[in-house]
Amino acid sequence: MSRWSLVWANLTRRRARCALTLLSVVFAFTLFGVLIALRQAFAAGVRFAGADRLITMSAVSLVNPLPLAEVHTIAGVRGVREVNPEDWVGGYFQDPRHAIFALAVRAKSFLSVYPNDRLSPAERRAWLADRRGIVIGPALEREYGWRLGEHIPLRSSIWPNRRGNTWDVVLDGIFRHVQGSHASLLLMHYRYLDHERLFGNGMTTFFVLKIAAAHAAGRIARQVDALTASSPFPTRTATEKSFLGNFASQFGDIGAIVTAVVGAVFFTMLLITGNTMAQSVRERTSELGLMKALGFSIPHLCALALLESLAMTVSGGLLGLALSFALVSSFGYFSSALIELLPGLEIPSSAMLEGLALMLLLAVLAALLPILRVARLEVAAALRDG
């Protein structure tokens, strides 16, 4: 009989207990994958935020629009190179559950503010010349299979037009070099949105400022806000990193929450798995004593205990991670708001390596007590107790 046959026979000796322990491992690693995806989504924008970009939004809240005319006021501040208005579209494709991170922008200034988001020269020319044109990130291309020149019936949950809530747009370009959440971004022309929508004309959600020097960010932010302080639309300006960090902090310290929850879950899982392994070894005391009397070495018996623990944690862990990938991929079908707010919601490839490392660590820790019991086993006492 091979080692793996012995492992399988020992694990299935108490099938109900084995199944419940396996389910606890599956649940723990499913939760691990989902929480890692949330941490990734909240951190993605902050990680790639530019030090030479500022965000100007309403001092009241992000949902309060600002007049487009403030572009000229902001552009007059010393050190501001470019100002791009960005309006939240509330876009989706066919089904409201298929939310798309869509913004209406001024194309030329957007490409100046975000020089890393690159289009081919031909695509750039096509987008700048096409009033109904859009460009998308590579993640949307993979998800929907759209091709250049294709007419897309983009819908908006915010802005109706004379034809209802459908916006006929044409795919003019696909970004090939993007960072963070821009991989899932869709951009349409602000002038097209503003001219066709039935209300909210001449207003925008926020402005993105490209500044000459990062060290002047504080001064520029104060000057911009001072210029609008006495107007009906006061503003609050901050660095892009600060803006995205504050947005994420509204949901709490995601990193600390993930660490605390994952730590608590895995500690509980360690107790459950360790207890299962200890009970399994205790129930087989006489068998282990007989195996030792027949010539099985202590390292061989300890290896069997470790293999049982590995089989339990690795099989359950891999199944849990697979379920977490499926669950995160399906979030868009159940919560369009979540995907629109967190367009970078995905499990990074590094999570698989982290998960495998956790599986091995937990398997070793859960097997420690059974291994110590096996190592101290005395043949005569084991056979007598049996």
C-alpha positions in Angstrom: 0.0 0.0 0.0 1.4 3.4 -1.0 1.7 6.4 1.3 -1.1 8.2 -0.4 -3.4 5.2 -0.1 -2.7 5.2 3.7 -3.3 9.0 3.8 -6.6 8.6 2.0 -7.8 5.7 4.2 -6.9 7.7 7.3 -8.6 10.9 6.2 -11.8 9.1 5.2 -12.0 7.0 8.4 -14.4 9.7 9.8 -15.9 11.1 6.7 -18.3 13.6 8.3 -15.4 15.1 10.4 -13.2 15.1 7.3 -15.8 16.9 5.2 -16.5 19.5 7.8 -12.8 20.3 8.3 -12.4 20.5 4.5 -15.3 22.9 4.2 -13.7 25.2 6.9 -10.5 25.3 4.8 -12.4 26.0 1.6 -14.4 28.8 3.3 -11.2 30.3 4.8 -9.4 30.5 1.4 -12.5 31.7 -0.4 -12.7 34.6 2.0 -8.9 35.1 1.7 -9.2 35.6 -2.1 -12.2 37.9 -1.9 -10.5 40.1 0.7 -7.2 40.2 -1.3 -9.3 41.4 -4.3 -10.9 44.2 -2.3 -7.5 45.3 -0.9 -6.1 45.3 -4.4 -9.0 47.4 -5.8 -8.7 50.0 -3.0 -4.9 50.2 -3.3 -4.6 50.2 -7.1 -5.5 53.8 -7.7 -3.4 55.1 -4.8 -0.4 53.1 -6.0 -0.4 54.5 -9.5 -1.5 58.1 -8.6 0.7 60.8 -10.1 2.5 63.2 -7.9 2.0 65.9 -10.5 -1.8 65.7 -10.6 -4.4 67.3 -8.5 -8.1 66.6 -8.2 -10.5 69.5 -7.7 -14.0 68.6 -6.6 -16.9 70.2 -4.8 -16.2 71.2 -1.2 -19.6 69.8 -0.4 -19.3 66.3 -1.8 -18.2 64.4 -4.9 -21.8 64.1 -6.1 -22.2 67.9 -6.2 -21.3 69.0 -9.7 -19.1 72.0 -10.6 -19.6 74.4 -13.5 -17.4 73.8 -16.5 -16.5 77.5 -16.6 -14.2 77.0 -13.6 -11.7 75.5 -16.0 -10.6 79.0 -17.0 -10.4 80.1 -13.4 -8.2 77.1 -12.4 -6.1 77.3 -15.5 -5.1 80.8 -14.5 -3.3 79.6 -11.4 0.5 79.7 -11.7 1.9 76.3 -12.0 -1.2 74.7 -13.6 -0.3 73.2 -17.0 -3.6 71.5 -18.0 -7.1 71.2 -16.6 -9.3 68.4 -17.7 -13.0 68.1 -16.7 -14.2 64.6 -16.0 -17.8 63.7 -15.7 -19.2 60.5 -14.2 -21.3 58.7 -16.9 -22.8 55.9 -14.9 -22.3 53.6 -17.9 -23.3 50.0 -18.5 -23.6 47.7 -21.5 -27.0 46.0 -22.1 -27.6 45.1 -18.5 -27.3 47.5 -15.5 -25.4 44.7 -13.7 -22.6 45.0 -16.3 -21.4 48.4 -15.1 -18.5 50.1 -16.9 -16.1 52.7 -15.3 -17.0 55.4 -17.9 -16.0 59.1 -17.9 -16.7 62.0 -20.2 -13.5 64.0 -20.8 -11.9 66.5 -23.1 -9.8 64.1 -25.2 -6.8 66.2 -26.0 -6.3 67.5 -22.4 -6.9 64.0 -21.0 -4.1 62.5 -23.0 -1.9 65.4 -21.8 -2.8 64.9 -18.2 -2.3 61.1 -18.4 0.7 60.6 -20.8 1.1 56.9 -19.9 -2.3 56.1 -21.3 -1.1 55.6 -24.9 -3.0 55.2 -28.2 -1.4 54.6 -31.6 -1.1 57.7 -33.7 -4.0 56.6 -36.0 -6.3 55.8 -33.0 -5.4 59.2 -31.4 -6.3 61.1 -34.6 -9.6 59.1 -35.0 -10.7 59.7 -31.5 -9.9 63.4 -31.6 -11.9 63.8 -34.8 -14.9 61.7 -33.9 -17.5 63.4 -31.8 -19.1 60.1 -30.9 -15.8 58.3 -30.4 -14.7 56.4 -27.3 -11.5 54.7 -26.2 -11.3 51.8 -23.7 -8.7 50.0 -21.6 -7.5 46.5 -22.5 -9.6 44.9 -19.8 -12.9 46.0 -21.5 -11.6 44.7 -24.8 -11.0 41.3 -23.3 -14.3 41.3 -21.5 -16.6 42.3 -24.4 -14.6 41.5 -27.5 -15.2 44.9 -29.0 -13.3 45.8 -32.2 -12.1 49.2 -33.6 -14.9 50.9 -35.6 -17.7 49.0 -33.8 -20.8 50.9 -32.9 -21.6 50.3 -29.2 -25.0 51.1 -27.6 -23.6 52.4 -24.3 -26.2 53.1 -21.7 -26.2 55.5 -18.8 -27.9 55.2 -15.4 -27.5 59.0 -14.9 -27.8 60.9 -18.2 -30.8 60.4 -20.5 -30.9 61.9 -24.0 -33.6 62.4 -26.6 -33.4 58.7 -27.4 -33.7 57.5 -23.9 -30.7 56.4 -22.0 -28.7 54.9 -24.9 -25.7 56.6 -26.3 -24.5 55.5 -29.7 -20.7 55.5 -29.6 -18.0 54.2 -31.8 -14.8 52.5 -30.6 -11.9 54.5 -32.0 -9.0 53.3 -29.8 -7.8 50.9 -27.2 -5.2 51.9 -24.7 -2.2 49.5 -24.8 -0.1 51.1 -21.9 -2.2 51.8 -18.8 -1.8 51.5 -15.1 -4.2 50.7 -12.3 -7.9 51.1 -12.8 -7.5 52.7 -16.2 -7.3 49.2 -17.7 -11.1 49.0 -17.2 -11.8 52.6 -18.2 -14.1 53.9 -21.0 -13.7 57.5 -22.2 -16.2 59.4 -24.3 -16.1 63.0 -25.4 -17.5 65.5 -22.8 -18.9 67.8 -25.6 -21.0 64.9 -26.9 -22.4 64.0 -23.5 -23.0 67.6 -22.5 -24.7 68.6 -25.8 -27.0 65.6 -25.9 -28.1 65.1 -22.3 -31.4 66.5 -21.1 -30.1 68.2 -17.9 -26.9 69.0 -16.1 -25.5 70.9 -19.1 -22.3 72.9 -18.5 -21.5 71.0 -15.3 -18.9 68.3 -14.5 -18.1 66.0 -11.6 -14.5 67.1 -11.0 -11.4 68.5 -12.6 -8.0 66.8 -12.9 -5.1 69.3 -12.9 -1.6 68.6 -14.4 0.9 70.8 -12.5 4.4 71.9 -13.4 6.1 70.6 -10.2 5.0 68.2 -7.6 6.5 70.3 -4.8 4.1 73.1 -5.6 1.0 71.0 -5.1 0.1 72.4 -1.7 0.4 76.0 -2.9 -1.6 75.4 -6.1 -4.3 73.6 -4.2 -4.7 76.4 -1.7 -4.9 79.0 -4.5 -7.5 77.1 -6.5 -9.7 76.7 -3.4 -9.2 80.4 -2.4 -10.4 81.5 -5.9 -13.7 79.6 -5.5 -14.2 80.1 -1.8 -16.8 82.9 -2.2 -18.5 81.5 -5.3 -21.7 79.4 -5.2 -19.5 76.4 -6.0 -16.6 76.2 -3.5 -14.0 73.5 -4.2 -11.7 71.2 -2.4 -8.4 70.4 -4.1 -5.9 67.6 -3.2 -3.3 65.5 -4.8 -4.5 62.6 -6.7 -2.9 60.2 -4.3 -4.6 62.0 -1.3 -7.9 62.1 -3.1 -7.9 58.3 -3.8 -6.5 57.5 -0.4 -9.3 59.5 1.3 -11.9 57.9 -0.9 -10.6 54.5 0.2 -10.3 55.5 3.8 -14.1 56.2 3.9 -14.4 52.4 3.9 -11.8 52.1 6.7 -8.2 50.9 6.7 -8.7 48.2 4.2 -5.2 46.7 4.7 -5.7 46.4 8.5 -9.2 45.1 8.1 -8.1 42.4 5.6 -5.2 41.4 7.9 -7.4 41.2 11.0 -10.1 39.2 9.3 -7.8 36.8 7.5 -5.7 36.4 10.7 -8.8 35.5 12.8 -10.2 33.1 10.2 -6.9 31.3 9.7 -6.3 31.1 13.4 -9.7 29.4 13.8 -9.0 27.2 10.9 -5.7 26.2 12.4 -7.4 25.1 15.6 -10.0 23.1 13.7 -7.5 21.4 11.5 -5.1 20.8 14.3 -7.8 19.3 16.4 -8.9 17.0 13.6 -5.4 15.8 13.0 -4.8 15.2 16.7 -8.0 13.2 17.1 -7.1 11.2 14.0 -3.7 10.2 15.4 -5.1 9.6 18.9 -7.7 7.2 17.5 -5.0 5.2 15.6 -2.5 4.9 18.5 -2.6 1.1 18.5 -2.3 0.9 14.7 0.7 3.3 14.8 2.3 1.2 17.5 1.8 -1.9 15.4 3.3 -0.2 12.3 6.3 0.8 14.4 6.7 -2.8 15.6 6.6 -4.0 12.1 9.5 -1.8 11.1 8.0 1.6 10.1 10.5 4.3 11.1 9.5 7.3 13.2 10.3 9.7 10.2 8.0 7.5 8.0 5.1 7.8 10.5 5.7 11.5 11.0 5.7 12.0 7.2 2.3 10.3 7.0 0.9 12.7 9.6 2.3 15.6 7.7 0.9 14.3 4.4 -2.6 14.0 5.9 -2.4 17.7 7.0 -1.1 18.8 3.6 -3.8 16.9 1.7 -6.5 18.5 3.8 -5.2 22.1 3.6 -3.9 22.1 0.1 -6.9 20.5 -1.5 -9.3 22.7 0.5 -7.2 25.8 -0.1 -7.0 25.3 -3.9 -10.7 24.8 -4.1 -11.3 27.9 -1.9 -9.1 30.0 -4.1 -10.8 28.7 -7.3 -14.2 29.7 -5.7 -12.9 33.1 -4.8 -11.7 33.8 -8.4 -15.2 32.7 -9.7 -16.9 34.9 -7.0 -14.9 38.0 -7.7 -15.5 37.5 -11.5 -19.2 37.4 -10.9 -19.4 40.5 -8.7 -20.3 42.6 -11.8 -23.5 40.6 -12.3 -24.8 41.4 -8.8 -23.4 44.8 -7.9 -22.9 47.3 -10.7 -22.2 50.1 -8.1 -19.3 48.0 -6.6 -17.7 47.5 -10.0 -18.1 51.1 -11.0 -16.5 52.3 -7.8 -13.8 49.7 -7.8 -13.0 49.0 -11.4 -9.7 47.3 -10.4 -11.5 44.6 -8.4 -9.6 41.5 -9.3 -7.4 38.9 -7.5 -3.8 39.5 -8.4 -1.6 36.6 -9.5 0.5 37.0 -6.5 -2.4 35.9 -4.3 -1.9 32.4 -5.6 1.6 32.3 -4.3 0.5 33.9 -1.0 -2.2 31.3 -0.7 0.1 28.4 -1.4 2.5 29.7 1.2 -0.3 29.9 3.8 -1.5 26.4 2.9 2.0 25.0 3.6 2.4 27.0 6.8 -1.0 25.9 8.1 -0.4 22.3 7.2 2.9 22.2 9.1 1.5 24.0 12.1 -1.6 21.7 12.2 0.6 18.6 12.0 3.0 19.7 14.8 1.1 18.1 17.7 0.3 14.8 15.9 4.0 14.6 14.8 5.2 15.1 18.3 2.8 12.4 19.6 4.0 10.0 16.9 7.6 10.8 17.6 7.1 10.0 21.4 5.1 6.8 20.7 6.2 3.7 22.6 5.3 0.4 21.0 4.4 -1.4 24.2 2.2 1.3 25.6 0.5 1.9 22.3 -0.4 -1.8 21.9 -1.5 -2.1 25.5 -3.7 1.0 25.2 -5.1 -0.4 22.0 
